Amino acid sequence: MRRLHAVRFTSLTLGLVLGCTGNASRIDVTDAARETNDAALPPLPPRDDAGVPPSPADDAGTMAEDAARPTPNDRFDCTATGTPGTYAVAVDHPGGPATVASFLEGATPSLVPIVSTFVAAHPGDYDFVYLLTEAPVSAGAAVGRFYPVHHEDLPEIGLPGVATHPEYASLPSLRGVVALQLGATQTNGPTLHESLHAWGVFLDPSLRFGRDEETSFFSHWGVSGVNGQLGGFDPATLRCTAPSSTATDTCTEARVAGFGPTANGGDTVPYAPFELYLMGLLPAAQVPSVPLLEGARFVSYDEPSDEIVFSLSGGITQRSAQDVVRTMGGERPPMGDRVLRGAMVLVTDGAPSASALARAQSWARVLGNVDASPYLLSFCEAMGGRARMDTAIGP
């Protein structure tokens, strides 16, 4: 699968491809290059990036927040429960499948009527509503796309002020709506990826996540060593090849194993420590630093070694979560309710097929930790048991 990621990086860096539907011969993987409606996100206020260490008062506050976070022993059991119930439903909405497909193609049709129809029939305090479509999409359409609805006041991760999209005012618990293609076979997300966009990546640009010398991978990790759902390479595979293997800030050429600057492996990849921090599930002190490739330009992909070669104008630097805390003005508070609620909704124009509804049910049962999968992760597993998602439909 790394080779697919490397090819994707090549295309994105050259500006040839805006979206990717994955390889039909394997489970679907998206690069999620077009899924976030950035116009609906609040603007990032200017910040002072002086890098001043936190004061003793800040340290005391951080210690108090750390104490409120889940401890390593305070985790959910991610063993599949097998609990019976309804885990996906169909919503018959005239023109609905085409509307969702249009959204995946980059348009901005309102999804409110579809979501409202679902909630009216199945009331509940949902954090996420996942709209599945079997409608055909054009080449280059995203496999998944996130629409932000509500966020808390979290300036520490770039979301200042409580904000709710006015069209969804009657659904205050809803963090976002996710449109997804429902494949003909078992689908590999990108559910974990799209859901994470409720929290990131919206960090101050001075931290230099999410871009290389030529391309901005907005709201993704880009050419950093985060190695998570929103992209980034595996830092264990990074090596400097010029001027020497020991160079860091003077490195002018580097190699890493194939990866995606915006996604890595669909629902098979756990959330990285930096991503758990964005969600409020890991304190900054427990997040390992990651390398950044400064001034990176794609050079080539070496197929025999499955490595991507970059030229660097600024060497290799390190970025820590404490850097984020200082730049963003404080540490992200811990997540409150660690049981999220998600609803898998098959959007139809007429009666649903039994096969499609069964595939949607299977998808939701794996994500909700009801059924085990040999290769797909539940939310609980992806979060290391620090939180979980309930995908049962209803109050």
LOPA-368684 format. One record per residue (C-alpha): x, y, z; residue in three letters. Coordinates in steps of 0.02 Angstrom, whole numbers, plus 50000, padded with zeros to 5 digits. Each point is the difference from the previous one (the first is absolute). Example, Ala and Ser with C-alpha at 12.3 -4.5 7.8 and 13.67 -1.06 7.14 Angstrom:
2
+-------+-------+-------+--------+
|     u |     v |     w | residu |
+-------+-------+-------+--------+
| 50615 | 49775 | 50390 |    ala |
| 50069 | 50172 | 49967 |    ser |
+-------+-------+-------+--------+
# end
This chain:
395
+-------+-------+-------+--------+
|     u |     v |     w | residu |
+-------+-------+-------+--------+
| 50000 | 50000 | 50000 |    met |
| 50148 | 50116 | 50023 |    arg |
| 50030 | 50003 | 49813 |    arg |
| 49824 | 50068 | 49975 |    leu |
| 50039 | 50137 | 50125 |    his |
| 50162 | 50044 | 49913 |    ala |
| 49917 | 50014 | 49831 |    val |
| 49865 | 50107 | 50079 |    arg |
| 50131 | 50116 | 50073 |    phe |
| 50083 | 50018 | 49831 |    thr |
| 49836 | 50049 | 49916 |    ser |
| 49949 | 50122 | 50136 |    leu |
| 50168 | 50083 | 50006 |    thr |
| 49997 | 50030 | 49813 |    leu |
| 49825 | 50069 | 50015 |    gly |
| 49926 | 49872 | 49881 |    leu |
| 49871 | 49920 | 50112 |    val |
| 49879 | 50079 | 50124 |    leu |
| 49917 | 49841 | 50060 |    gly |
| 50027 | 49813 | 49998 |    cys |
| 49876 | 49858 | 50004 |    thr |
| 50131 | 49869 | 50040 |    gly |
| 50042 | 49844 | 49906 |    asn |
| 49854 | 49893 | 49944 |    ala |
| 50102 | 49843 | 50029 |    ser |
| 50014 | 50035 | 50186 |    arg |
| 49898 | 50079 | 50139 |    ile |
| 49957 | 50182 | 49968 |    asp |
| 50121 | 50131 | 50067 |    val |
| 49976 | 50188 | 49982 |    thr |
| 50125 | 50141 | 50001 |    asp |
| 49862 | 50113 | 50067 |    ala |
| 50072 | 50146 | 49905 |    ala |
| 49832 | 50084 | 49972 |    arg |
| 49889 | 49952 | 50144 |    glu |
| 50007 | 50149 | 50119 |    thr |
| 49890 | 50151 | 49969 |    asn |
| 50125 | 50128 | 50061 |    asp |
| 49877 | 50142 | 49973 |    ala |
| 49898 | 49934 | 50145 |    ala |
| 50148 | 50005 | 50120 |    leu |
| 50038 | 50154 | 50104 |    pro |
| 50152 | 50102 | 49947 |    pro |
| 50159 | 49970 | 50098 |    leu |
| 50044 | 50154 | 50104 |    pro |
| 50177 | 50069 | 49994 |    pro |
| 50113 | 49928 | 50133 |    arg |
| 50167 | 50043 | 50076 |    asp |
| 50126 | 49864 | 49956 |    asp |
| 50137 | 50064 | 50114 |    ala |
| 50024 | 49827 | 50072 |    gly |
| 49999 | 50064 | 50180 |    val |
| 49998 | 49856 | 50126 |    pro |
| 49841 | 49986 | 50103 |    pro |
| 49997 | 50089 | 50168 |    ser |
| 49991 | 49903 | 50164 |    pro |
| 49814 | 50040 | 50003 |    ala |
| 49982 | 49920 | 49828 |    asp |
| 50094 | 49848 | 50061 |    asp |
| 49882 | 49985 | 50148 |    ala |
| 49850 | 50010 | 49885 |    gly |
| 50073 | 49867 | 49887 |    thr |
| 50029 | 49885 | 50149 |    met |
| 49819 | 50022 | 50054 |    ala |
| 49938 | 49959 | 49824 |    glu |
| 50113 | 49848 | 49991 |    asp |
| 49925 | 49937 | 50162 |    ala |
| 49825 | 50012 | 49924 |    ala |
| 50046 | 49898 | 49846 |    arg |
| 49975 | 49812 | 49985 |    pro |
| 50147 | 49908 | 50076 |    thr |
| 50082 | 49852 | 49909 |    pro |
| 49893 | 49885 | 50108 |    asn |
| 49839 | 50097 | 49968 |    asp |
| 49953 | 49928 | 49832 |    arg |
| 49855 | 49916 | 49915 |    phe |
| 50004 | 49816 | 49960 |    asp |
| 50007 | 49992 | 49810 |    cys |
| 49948 | 49818 | 49989 |    thr |
| 49854 | 49981 | 49877 |    ala |
| 49836 | 49992 | 50096 |    thr |
| 49888 | 49912 | 49874 |    gly |
| 49853 | 50102 | 50067 |    thr |
| 49844 | 49981 | 49891 |    pro |
| 49913 | 50154 | 49937 |    gly |
| 49976 | 50119 | 49853 |    thr |
| 50164 | 50075 | 49943 |    tyr |
| 49954 | 50074 | 49832 |    ala |
| 49840 | 50063 | 49922 |    val |
| 49945 | 50058 | 49829 |    ala |
| 49927 | 50172 | 49965 |    val |
| 49893 | 50014 | 49845 |    asp |
| 50028 | 50176 | 49937 |    his |
| 49959 | 50049 | 49819 |    pro |
| 50163 | 50043 | 49914 |    gly |
| 50095 | 49962 | 50161 |    gly |
| 50132 | 49881 | 49930 |    pro |
| 50044 | 50123 | 49861 |    ala |
| 50011 | 50142 | 50127 |    thr |
| 50125 | 49904 | 50106 |    val |
| 50097 | 49953 | 49844 |    ala |
| 50005 | 50182 | 49947 |    ser |
| 50071 | 50046 | 50170 |    phe |
| 50135 | 49868 | 49979 |    leu |
| 50042 | 50077 | 49831 |    glu |
| 50039 | 50166 | 50084 |    gly |
| 49834 | 50093 | 49985 |    ala |
| 49912 | 50073 | 50152 |    thr |
| 49818 | 49944 | 49993 |    pro |
| 49908 | 50009 | 50165 |    ser |
| 49998 | 49835 | 50093 |    leu |
| 49882 | 50070 | 50132 |    val |
| 49838 | 49928 | 49925 |    pro |
| 50074 | 49824 | 50000 |    ile |
| 50070 | 50014 | 50175 |    val |
| 49838 | 50076 | 50065 |    ser |
| 49897 | 49859 | 49923 |    thr |
| 50110 | 49873 | 50088 |    phe |
| 49998 | 50086 | 50170 |    val |
| 49811 | 50024 | 49993 |    ala |
| 49979 | 49812 | 49978 |    ala |
| 50140 | 49950 | 50120 |    his |
| 50025 | 50133 | 50134 |    pro |
| 50164 | 50000 | 50094 |    gly |
| 50147 | 50107 | 50055 |    asp |
| 50117 | 49951 | 49859 |    tyr |
| 50178 | 50066 | 49986 |    asp |
| 50017 | 49944 | 49820 |    phe |
| 49879 | 49951 | 49863 |    val |
| 50075 | 49897 | 49860 |    tyr |
| 49906 | 50011 | 49834 |    leu |
| 50036 | 49854 | 49885 |    leu |
| 49964 | 50002 | 49814 |    thr |
| 50010 | 49872 | 49862 |    glu |
| 49971 | 50132 | 49866 |    ala |
| 50136 | 50010 | 49867 |    pro |
| 50127 | 50140 | 50021 |    val |
| 50116 | 50083 | 49877 |    ser |
| 50184 | 49957 | 49985 |    ala |
| 50099 | 50088 | 50135 |    gly |
| 49857 | 50009 | 50124 |    ala |
| 50045 | 49977 | 50182 |    ala |
| 49961 | 49833 | 50082 |    val |
| 49953 | 50098 | 50156 |    gly |
| 49968 | 50183 | 50042 |    arg |
| 49970 | 50087 | 50166 |    phe |
| 49883 | 50146 | 50031 |    tyr |
| 50028 | 50090 | 50167 |    pro |
| 49844 | 50041 | 50099 |    val |
| 50044 | 50041 | 50181 |    his |
| 50158 | 50021 | 50101 |    his |
| 50040 | 50048 | 50177 |    glu |
| 50110 | 50148 | 50049 |    asp |
| 50170 | 49922 | 49969 |    leu |
| 50125 | 50135 | 49953 |    pro |
| 50137 | 49880 | 50056 |    glu |
| 49974 | 49902 | 49839 |    ile |
| 49948 | 50144 | 49888 |    gly |
| 49812 | 50002 | 50031 |    leu |
| 49967 | 50159 | 50099 |    pro |
| 49824 | 50035 | 50059 |    gly |
| 49848 | 49886 | 50003 |    val |
| 49933 | 49988 | 49823 |    ala |
| 49849 | 49913 | 49927 |    thr |
| 49949 | 50002 | 49818 |    his |
| 49834 | 50095 | 49999 |    pro |
| 49912 | 49872 | 49891 |    glu |
| 50030 | 49868 | 50135 |    tyr |
| 49949 | 50107 | 50150 |    ala |
| 49872 | 49870 | 50054 |    ser |
| 50136 | 49867 | 50016 |    leu |
| 50121 | 50073 | 50128 |    pro |
| 50092 | 49836 | 50034 |    ser |
| 50044 | 49969 | 49818 |    leu |
| 50186 | 50028 | 49968 |    arg |
| 49993 | 49961 | 49816 |    gly |
| 49922 | 49911 | 49852 |    val |
| 50107 | 49879 | 49900 |    val |
| 49958 | 49947 | 49822 |    ala |
| 50070 | 49832 | 49947 |    leu |
| 49995 | 49886 | 49850 |    gln |
| 49928 | 49829 | 50040 |    leu |
| 50102 | 49874 | 49904 |    gly |
| 49937 | 49839 | 49924 |    ala |
| 50105 | 49903 | 50126 |    thr |
| 50066 | 50034 | 50176 |    gln |
| 50049 | 50183 | 50005 |    thr |
| 50158 | 50064 | 50084 |    asn |
| 49939 | 50167 | 50063 |    gly |
| 50061 | 50132 | 50000 |    pro |
| 49887 | 50014 | 50153 |    thr |
| 50138 | 50025 | 50129 |    leu |
| 50084 | 50129 | 49890 |    his |
| 49847 | 50105 | 49963 |    glu |
| 49941 | 49999 | 50181 |    ser |
| 50169 | 50067 | 50057 |    leu |
| 49971 | 50157 | 49896 |    his |
| 49884 | 50057 | 50138 |    ala |
| 50160 | 50042 | 50095 |    trp |
| 50135 | 50028 | 49873 |    gly |
| 50114 | 50045 | 49930 |    val |
| 49974 | 50187 | 50030 |    phe |
| 50161 | 50045 | 50090 |    leu |
| 50092 | 50163 | 49973 |    asp |
| 50091 | 50001 | 49832 |    pro |
| 50161 | 50050 | 50087 |    ser |
| 50011 | 49822 | 50067 |    leu |
| 50023 | 49947 | 49817 |    arg |
| 49892 | 49845 | 50001 |    phe |
| 49905 | 49958 | 49842 |    gly |
| 50107 | 50067 | 49860 |    arg |
| 50159 | 49975 | 49901 |    asp |
| 50093 | 50129 | 49896 |    glu |
| 49871 | 49996 | 49861 |    glu |
| 49836 | 49934 | 50069 |    thr |
| 49884 | 50037 | 50146 |    ser |
| 49912 | 49843 | 50062 |    phe |
| 49872 | 50100 | 50096 |    phe |
| 49939 | 49918 | 50161 |    ser |
| 50122 | 49854 | 49981 |    his |
| 50174 | 49958 | 50065 |    trp |
| 50093 | 50009 | 49834 |    gly |
| 50187 | 49961 | 50004 |    val |
| 50015 | 49977 | 50187 |    ser |
| 50034 | 49844 | 50101 |    gly |
| 49828 | 49993 | 50083 |    val |
| 49958 | 49839 | 49906 |    asn |
| 49813 | 50001 | 50037 |    gly |
| 49826 | 50005 | 49928 |    gln |
| 50029 | 50172 | 49924 |    leu |
| 50163 | 49952 | 49917 |    gly |
| 50184 | 50017 | 50038 |    gly |
| 50143 | 49878 | 49983 |    phe |
| 50067 | 49869 | 50118 |    asp |
| 50147 | 50086 | 50088 |    pro |
| 50085 | 49832 | 50026 |    ala |
| 50030 | 49993 | 49811 |    thr |
| 50076 | 50175 | 49984 |    leu |
| 50182 | 50011 | 49949 |    arg |
| 50108 | 50141 | 49938 |    cys |
| 50096 | 49956 | 49842 |    thr |
| 50092 | 50165 | 49971 |    ala |
| 50118 | 50067 | 50055 |    pro |
| 50013 | 49858 | 50126 |    ser |
| 49893 | 49876 | 50094 |    ser |
| 50029 | 50094 | 50163 |    thr |
| 49945 | 50171 | 49935 |    ala |
| 49840 | 50078 | 50067 |    thr |
| 49986 | 50189 | 49983 |    asp |
| 50124 | 49994 | 49856 |    thr |
| 49917 | 49854 | 49910 |    cys |
| 49968 | 50040 | 49817 |    thr |
| 49928 | 49833 | 49943 |    glu |
| 49893 | 49876 | 50098 |    ala |
| 49909 | 49837 | 49969 |    arg |
| 49847 | 49928 | 50085 |    val |
| 49892 | 49848 | 49969 |    ala |
| 49848 | 50029 | 49889 |    gly |
| 49861 | 50093 | 50088 |    phe |
| 49854 | 50118 | 49971 |    gly |
| 50014 | 50185 | 50045 |    pro |
| 49813 | 50003 | 50032 |    thr |
| 49954 | 49820 | 50048 |    ala |
| 50073 | 49831 | 50046 |    asn |
| 49903 | 49840 | 49977 |    gly |
| 49818 | 50041 | 50034 |    gly |
| 49922 | 49915 | 50151 |    asp |
| 50150 | 49885 | 50024 |    thr |
| 50110 | 50132 | 50083 |    val |
| 49987 | 50054 | 50183 |    pro |
| 49999 | 50183 | 50049 |    tyr |
| 50175 | 50068 | 50027 |    ala |
| 50050 | 50080 | 50166 |    pro |
| 49987 | 50175 | 49925 |    phe |
| 49824 | 49959 | 49941 |    glu |
| 49950 | 49935 | 50171 |    leu |
| 50063 | 50165 | 50070 |    tyr |
| 49887 | 50098 | 49880 |    leu |
| 49852 | 49899 | 50063 |    met |
| 50044 | 50029 | 50182 |    gly |
| 50045 | 49819 | 50032 |    leu |
| 50186 | 50017 | 50034 |    leu |
| 50093 | 50137 | 50096 |    pro |
| 50137 | 50095 | 49911 |    ala |
| 50132 | 49926 | 50114 |    ala |
| 49963 | 49826 | 49932 |    gln |
| 50010 | 50046 | 49816 |    val |
| 50168 | 49957 | 49920 |    pro |
| 50084 | 50133 | 49894 |    ser |
| 49993 | 49974 | 49812 |    val |
| 50120 | 50050 | 49861 |    pro |
| 49954 | 50132 | 49870 |    leu |
| 50077 | 50005 | 49827 |    leu |
| 50032 | 50186 | 49978 |    glu |
| 49987 | 50072 | 49826 |    gly |
| 49963 | 49827 | 49928 |    ala |
| 49985 | 49973 | 49814 |    arg |
| 49953 | 49833 | 49925 |    phe |
| 50141 | 49929 | 49895 |    val |
| 49957 | 49820 | 49958 |    ser |
| 49925 | 49837 | 50057 |    tyr |
| 50120 | 49854 | 50010 |    asp |
| 49895 | 49846 | 49966 |    glu |
| 50125 | 49864 | 50051 |    pro |
| 50021 | 50074 | 50173 |    ser |
| 49823 | 50072 | 50011 |    asp |
| 50075 | 50167 | 50051 |    glu |
| 49957 | 50180 | 49957 |    ile |
| 50146 | 50118 | 49972 |    val |
| 49988 | 50184 | 50050 |    phe |
| 50117 | 50145 | 49981 |    ser |
| 50003 | 50114 | 50152 |    leu |
| 50042 | 50184 | 50013 |    ser |
| 49981 | 50010 | 50189 |    gly |
| 50060 | 49832 | 50063 |    gly |
| 49910 | 49889 | 50125 |    ile |
| 49927 | 50077 | 50157 |    thr |
| 49898 | 49934 | 50145 |    gln |
| 49826 | 50054 | 50051 |    arg |
| 49932 | 49959 | 50173 |    ser |
| 49827 | 50013 | 50075 |    ala |
| 50074 | 50126 | 50122 |    gln |
| 50043 | 50108 | 49848 |    asp |
| 49816 | 49991 | 49956 |    val |
| 49948 | 50047 | 50177 |    val |
| 50114 | 50153 | 50002 |    arg |
| 49950 | 50058 | 49827 |    thr |
| 49814 | 49974 | 50023 |    met |
| 49995 | 50080 | 50172 |    gly |
| 49961 | 49851 | 50110 |    gly |
| 49973 | 49813 | 50009 |    glu |
| 49847 | 49920 | 49925 |    arg |
| 49878 | 49954 | 50141 |    pro |
| 49955 | 49817 | 50020 |    pro |
| 49850 | 49932 | 49908 |    met |
| 49845 | 50001 | 50109 |    gly |
| 49881 | 49861 | 49949 |    asp |
| 50109 | 49862 | 49930 |    arg |
| 49854 | 49903 | 49925 |    val |
| 49963 | 50075 | 49829 |    leu |
| 49843 | 49960 | 49901 |    arg |
| 49998 | 49966 | 49814 |    gly |
| 49859 | 49954 | 49882 |    ala |
| 50026 | 49907 | 49837 |    met |
| 49865 | 50052 | 49875 |    val |
| 49976 | 49924 | 49828 |    leu |
| 49926 | 50135 | 49889 |    val |
| 49881 | 49930 | 49869 |    thr |
| 49874 | 50060 | 49874 |    asp |
| 49875 | 49860 | 50024 |    gly |
| 50011 | 49836 | 50094 |    ala |
| 50177 | 49950 | 50051 |    pro |
| 50077 | 49837 | 49942 |    ser |
| 50023 | 49870 | 50136 |    ala |
| 50182 | 49982 | 49948 |    ser |
| 50041 | 50185 | 50017 |    ala |
| 49915 | 50014 | 50169 |    leu |
| 50092 | 49844 | 50060 |    ala |
| 50168 | 50077 | 49947 |    arg |
| 49957 | 50160 | 50093 |    ala |
| 49952 | 49900 | 50154 |    gln |
| 50163 | 49903 | 49993 |    ser |
| 50101 | 50161 | 49983 |    trp |
| 49913 | 50079 | 50151 |    ala |
| 50016 | 49844 | 50108 |    arg |
| 50188 | 49995 | 49974 |    val |
| 50022 | 50186 | 50035 |    leu |
| 49891 | 49987 | 50156 |    gly |
| 50099 | 49854 | 50070 |    asn |
| 49855 | 49880 | 49980 |    val |
| 50082 | 49883 | 49874 |    asp |
| 50185 | 49965 | 49981 |    ala |
| 50089 | 50018 | 49833 |    ser |
| 50164 | 49914 | 49953 |    pro |
| 50068 | 50162 | 49926 |    tyr |
| 49885 | 50149 | 50036 |    leu |
| 50007 | 50095 | 50165 |    leu |
| 49856 | 50056 | 50108 |    ser |
| 50004 | 50176 | 50069 |    phe |
| 50041 | 49925 | 50169 |    cys |
| 50150 | 49907 | 49929 |    glu |
| 50060 | 50150 | 49898 |    ala |
| 49995 | 50106 | 50158 |    met |
| 50091 | 49871 | 50104 |    gly |
| 49847 | 49980 | 50112 |    gly |
| 50006 | 50182 | 50055 |    arg |
| 49829 | 50031 | 49923 |    ala |
| 49874 | 49903 | 49897 |    arg |
| 49852 | 50027 | 49884 |    met |
| 49824 | 49934 | 50022 |    asp |
| 49927 | 49967 | 49828 |    thr |
| 49831 | 49933 | 50056 |    ala |
| 49855 | 50096 | 49921 |    ile |
| 49871 | 50079 | 50115 |    gly |
| 49983 | 50103 | 50160 |    pro |
+-------+-------+-------+--------+
# end
